[in-house]
């Protein structure tokens, strides 16, 4: 999976290490509501607001600005096809895509594996990578399609995965996400 992401950036003629260095230098986070000077400042603010809601699941959603993320994905990666399974953590982005992308370029799929297959088919037809969105609980559903179609040893079809991280360590969430959340980095290969 990592290799597919690196292929995507290579395909878009972006040097990933330069992009990462630039992002680390800036360390400024813009969410849809707040501007933070650093990741640490954002985490501190999230923790403060989540303490205020006590035992309830995370009520504060601080994500990247959907319009800005869309522009970056389109400009840096050349992505103009989106598919996946909607997730409550990604609902702002999904709503933005639904409102701003033609329905022929945004397909909500019945499961995550279908989204991977659709993204692969789109790349084979257009030569442009796609963005697949899903919740981390859907990672198990993408193993076979990724290994059969997108793996470097097979067809090496690039795509960008946008994964909602339910059960993220340090954030309250529903009980069913408490196992999947901490396991997610290991599943993705850290």
Secondary structure, 3 states (H helix, E strand, C coil): CHHHHHHHHHHCCCCHHHHHHHHHHHCCEEECCCEECCHHHHHHHHHHHHHHCCCCCCCCCCCECHHHHHHHHHHHHCCCCEEECCCHHHHHHHHHHHHHCCHHHEEECCCHHHHHHHHHHHHHHHCCCEEEEEEHHHHHHHHHHHHHHHCCCCCCCCEEEEEECCCCCCCCCCHHHHHHHHHHHHHHCC
